[in-house]
Amino acid sequence: MYNPASARAEEFIAHEEVLETLAYADRYKEDAAAARAILDKARLKKGLTHREASVLLACEIPEIAEELFALARQIKIEIYGNRIVMFAPLYLSNYCINGCVYCPYHKQNCTIPRKKLTQAEIADEVRALQDMGHKRLAIETGEDPVNNPIEYILESLQTIYSVKHKNGAIRRANVNIAATTVENYRRLKEAGIGTYILFQETYHKESYEQLHPTGPKHNYAYHTEAHDRAMQGGIDDVGLGVLFGLELYRYEFAALLMHAEHLEAAFGVGPHTISVPRIKPAADINPEDFSNGISDEIFAKLCACIRVAVPYTGMIISTRESEAVRAMCLPLGVSQISGASKTGVGGYADAEGMDSAHRAVHRVGTEQFDVSDNRTLDEVVRWLMELGYIPSFCTACYREGRTGDRFMQLAKTGQIQNCCHPNALMTLEEFLIDYASPETRRIGEALIASEINSIPNEKMRANVVRHLAQIQEGERDFRV
């Protein structure tokens, strides 16, 4: 039944193929020569098959693990440099008609208040996010065709893009909403979204149906085939992800890569991003009720395996993870992180002006999960720079049409570095001037001064220097 080019979920995520992959990995996991041959292939930065990558994940030979982590670090630097893209989630509504047993938004939960933002409240949230310095959002809602119809999402996007506050502007909104129709994806594309993101939660069909006992999300095939419909609707940047802890992690890893292979086979371009959330505490949800939780060490190995298997796909880690875990995984291939996130409806405007101690305990009662990293955006930006990273608020690729296969072609030839590095420096300069604390600005200006010299093209370097001076004089939104 397995057919990566098939349009049917049960053929491109064939259960028997996943089981055979796990058996294949078990057969070779103690074969150091086989593992090193796979690592040698990964060094070519052409990617690995789901079977090859599964061998690396299963292999527990210490020397192989060291080589895997070293290669993941190398690929991260060679493709993404030392840039980390910043974003924040924006929850519009927690009304939901699904019965997902791992999510506090499930319909049967009567312990949380239901809330849906008005357009005026969305504008307040956007202003609060802009006052932090955010330029990129990920829109989140529950699935409810009455309270959260596609028209509400489209109107909300229009509101988000319309708010211009001081020097702030949201330049790109990604969307993480329930599986929908080709026509609705077409409308989202016309509204100017960036990436369409949808987590599978679990690829194990039987577990999926048990974890989603009621509601439209119960339909495994319709949900799993959603990215295909998004592509058919013109959205060429899509994001995948599973919720680690619901099913055996090796099963999920193999199936996740099979999904990436399917998109490549069917549409000629793989996923733009892969997210790696783990199940976390929330109202009405106890992670200990789920028996497949993974350790921090396994989580880090998953990140390394994803990086070597799909080198040109961005990897996202949210504030579900602690500062320590994020620091451990950043060099292994992470390219995007959220900062100062609120996972409740209306969380930003409500919390505006609070100090860090109050932010850590602030709850509006509508959170989808507990946040493990409660630092401000300024604190996260300063931390990244102290670790040697460039926090990037760049959205240029979306607005310049560098999406889908065009982005992948630039990435695979290394030309994307000529855009991303200069744009990262210019958007960081905007943040430092408009939003940063004095200490963060001091560290950032020194970082930018040193990074300018690493721009290889002399003309590009001169343009960046000129634009940085213009930003310091009050102009904004330069990009290459």
N, C-alpha and C positions, 0 to 999 in steps of 0.2 A: 504493500500500500504506500510506502514512503515515496514521495515525489516532491522535491523542494520547489518546483515550479507550479505545482497544483494550486488552484484557488480554494481548495477545501482544507479547512483547518486540520482535520484528522488525517490528512495525507502529508501536509508539510510539517506537522508536529505529530508524526506517527508514533504511537505509544510503543510498539514493538521495536522501532528503530532506537528509541531512547533506551529501552532495556538492553538491546544488543550493544549499544554504545557503552553502557555501564559495565557490561560483561567484558567488552573489548578493553576498557580501561583497567579493569581488575586483572586481565590477562597480562598486561604489559607494565603495570604500575611498579613492579620490582625490577624491571629491565632498564638499567641505567643507560645502555647503549641506545635503546629505542627512544628513551626520553631525551637524550642529547641530540638525536637526529631530529626530533620534533623541534627542539630549541634552535637548532641550526636553521631549520626552515623558517622559524619565527623571526630570526635575525634579518631575513630578507625583507621584512615589513610588508609581506603580501597577505598575511593572515594565516589562520589555521582552520581546519575543519573541526566540526563539533567533536568528532572522535579523537582527533589529535589533541585538542585542548583538554578533553576529559581525561586523557592519560596523565597530563601534567597536574591536573587538579587532584587526581587519585594518588599520584606518586608521593611517597613519604620518605624518599631517600634524601637525607639532609643536604648533600652536595648539590643535588638537582634542584632542591628548593632554593638554595642560595643563588644558583645560576638563573633560575626563573625570576626571582626578585630583582636581581641585577639587570636582567634583560628588560624587565618591565620599566625600571627606572631609566634605562638607556633609551627605549622607544618613547617614553613620555617626553624626555628632553629633546630628542631629535625631531619629533613631530609637533609637540605643543610648546616647546621651550619652557620657560619658567612662568608662563601666564596662567592665571586662574580667573575664569569668568564668574562674575557675581550676579546673583538674582535673588528674588524674594517671591514666595507664594502669596497670592491674594485670594482668600476664601470669600466668595460672594453669597453662598447659601448653603445651609446644611440640611435643607429639606431633601429627603430621599425615600424612594419607595422600594428599595432593595432590602434584602434580609441578610446581608453579608455579616457573618458571625464574628469577624475580626475587626469590624469598623463600628465605632460608636454612633455613626450616623444611621445605622440600620433602623428600619421602620418601627420595629418593636420596642426600641429604646425610649422609654418615657421619662428618663432621668435627666435628659439634657433639654434646654430650651431650644426651640426651632427658631431660626432667624434667617431672613433674606434681606440683603442690603437694597435700599432704594438707590436711584441714580445719584441723588444728593449725597447719600452716605458713601457710595463708591468714590465720588469726587473727594470727600474728606479723607478716605483711606489713601487715595493716590497722592494727595498733598502731603500726608504724613510720611509716606514712602519717599516722596521726592525730597522732603526735608532731611531724610537720612542720607540721600545721595543715590538711591536706586534708579536705574534706567531700564531694567529688564524685569518683567514679572512672569509668573506662571499662574494662570487663572484656574481656580478650583471650585467645583460645585458638586453637590449630590445629584443623583439622577431623579428627576421629578418633572414629568412633562407638563404638569399644571403650574407648579411654582417656578420651575427653571426651564422654560421652553427655549428653543434655539433663538427666538426673537429677543429674549431677555439677555442671552449671552452676547448677541450682536449689538444690542443697545449698550450693554456694559462696556464692550470693547470701544465703541464710539466715545463713550464718556471718558474712559481711561486715556485714550489718545488725545482728547480735547483739552485736558487739564494742563495748563502751563503756569507753574507757580514759581515765582522768583526766577532762578536759573534752571529750575527742574522741568523735566519732561520724561515721560515713559516712551522710549523709542521702539520697544518691541515687547509684545505680550505673547507668550506661548500659552497654549490652552490644554488643560488636562480635564476633559469632561467625558461623559459616558459615550460608549459606542453609538454611532448614529448613521444616517444615510449618506450616500454619495452626494445628494443634493445639498444636504446640510454642511457637509465638508466643503463643498464648492462655495457656499455662502461664507463660511469661516475664512476661506482663502481670500475671497473678495473683500472681507473686512480687514485684511492685513495682518493676520496672525503670523507668528514665527513658526515654531515647531508644534505639531500636534502630538501630545504625549498621552499614552494610555498604558497603564500597568496591567499585565496579565494576572497578577496576584499569584496564580499557580498554573502551570501547564499540564498538570496531571488531571485529566478530564474527570475521573471519578471523584477525586478530592475537590476539584473545582465546583462540581455540582452539589457536593455536600456543604461546602463553605458558602455557597450562594443558593440557599434553599428556596428562596422566593424572589420575585421581581424579575424584570427583564434581563438583569445581569446573569440570571441562571442559565441563559442560552450560551453555552460554551462556544459554539461555532460562530455565532453572530459577534461575540466579543472578540474572539481570537482573529477574526478576519477583518476587524475594524480598520487596521492600518492599510489594508489593501483598498478599502473603499475611500480612505483619506487620500491615498495616492491617485486613485481614479478621479477624485474630486479636485485634483490639481495641487494638493499639498505634498511637496516633494521632500520635506524634512519631517520625519516622524521619529518619535522616541519610544523605546521599549523599556520594560522593567518587570521584575517579579518582586514579591514581598517575601523575602527570605525568612523562614521560620514556619511557614505554612506546610511545606512538603519537604522531602529530602533534598538537600541543597545540590547534590550532584545531579539529580534528575532535572532540577530547575535549570542548572547551568547548561546542560546539554541541550535542553529544549529551547532555551533562550538563544543559543547560538544557531540552532536550526531555524528559528524564526528570522534571525538576521540573514542567514543563507537563503531563506525563501524570498525575502524582499529583494535581495541581489539577483536571484534567478528570475523572479517575476517582473521586476521593474528596472533592473540594471543599477540599482543603488541601494545600499544597505541602510540601516538606521542611522539617523544623525546623532542620537544619544542613546545611552543605556543607563538607567538609574538602578541603584542597588539598595533600596530601603530594607530595613529589618523591622519586624513587628515590635512595637513599643507600647508601654502602658497608655491607657486612655480611659475616659469615663466608660464604665460598663465593660471594659476589656482588660483582661489579665494575660500577659504574654505567657505565663506559666501554664495556661490552659492549652497551649500549643506545644507539642512535644518535639518539634523539629528545629528549635532554636540553634543558632551557631555561635561559636566563640569569636572573640575579636581576631584571633590568629587565623581561623578559617576565613573570616570575612576579608582580611587582608590578602589572603591567598586567592580568593575569588576575584578581587580587584586586579591582582597581578595577572591572573589567567585571562581575564577579559581584555586587559590591555594588549597582551601579546597575540591574542586570537583575533581581535578586531581593532587593529592599530589606529585606524582613521575614524573611529567612532568615539564621540565625546562620552565621558563618564561623569555622572552626577552623584554627589553625596550631599544630603541635606542636613539640617540641624537635628534630625533624628539621632545623629551620631554625636558623641562628645568631642570636645576639643582634642583629647588625646587620640581617639580613634581617627579623627580627620587628619591629624598630623601624621599618623602612621601610614595612612592610605594616600595622601596627596602625592608623594613621589612615585607611587606605584601606578599612576595613570589617570588620576582624577583630573578633570579639566574644568569642572564647574562646581561651585558650592553656593548654598544659600547663606544669607547673613541676616541676623536680627529678625528671624522669621517668627510670624504669629500664625498658628494653625487653627485659630478660631475665626468666626465670622465677625468682622468689626474690630479685630485685635489691635490694629495700628493706631487709629485715631483715639481709641479708648486708652491706650497705654502711653500716648505721647507725653513727654515731659517727665516720666518716671525715672528715678535713678536705677542703677543696675540691680540693687538689692530688691527693689519692688518689682522690677521687670521679671526677676527670676520666679516670683511667686504669683504674679498677676495672671488671673484666669477670667475669661468672660463667660465660661461655661459652655462654649461651643467648639472646643478644640477637637480636632480629629485624632491627634496623638500628642503625647507629652514631648516637649522639646528638650534635648540634652545639652545643647549649646545656647546659652541665654545671653551671650555677649552682644553689645551694640555693633552696628555695622562699622563704626570707627574703630572699635576694638578688634574686630575681625580683620579689617584692612591692615591695621598696624601689625597684628600678629603675622599675617601672611608676608608682609614686607620684611619683618624681622627674620623670617624663615628663608628669605631670598626669593620670594615669588613677587610677580607683578599682578596686583589685583586689577582686573580689566572690566570696564563697564561698556565695552564695545558692542555695538549692534550693527556694524557696518555691512557685514556679509548679507544679512537679510535685506537691507535697504539698497544694496548695490546689485541684488539679484544673484549673489554667489550662494546658491542653495542647491540641494539635490546633487545631481551628477556633476554640475559645474564646480561646486564646492569640493567634491571628492577628487576631481581631476586636479584641482589646484593643490589640495592637501597631499596627494600621492606624488606630485612632482616637487613638493617642497616650496612652491611659489606662495602658498598661503602665509608663510612666515613674513613675506615682504609686506603683507597687509596687516596681519594680526599684531605683530610686535609694535609697529608705529602707532596703530590705533589704540592699543592698550596703554601706551605711555600718554597719549593725548587725553584719553578719557580719565586716566588716573589723575592727571594734572587738574582737570575740571573738578574732580572730587576733592582734591587737596585744597583748592582755593575756596570752593563753595561750602564744604561740609566738614572738613577734617579739624580735629583738635590741633593745637599748636605742635605737640610732640609728634603726632601722626604726620603732619605736614612737613616737619623737619626731616623725618626719616624718609618720607616719600620724595621730597625734592632731591635728596642725596641719591636715592635709588634711580630716579629718572636721569640725573646728570651722568651717572655711571653707565646706564643702559643705552643712552644715545650713541655712545661710541661703538656699540655692538651692531648698529644698523649698517650692513655692508655697503649698500648703495649710497654713494656720496650725495647724489641729487636728492634722494629720499631723505637722507639724514638732514640736509639743509632745509628741506620743506618742513620736517618735524620741528626743528629748532625754531623756524619762523612761526609755525602754528602755535607752539608752546608760548611764544612771546605774545601772540594775539590773544590766547586764552588768558594770560596774565593781565591783559588790558581790557578784558571783559567780553570778548567774543567767545562763541561756543559752537560745538558740534562740527568739528573738522573730522574728516575721515579720508582714507585712501583705499 
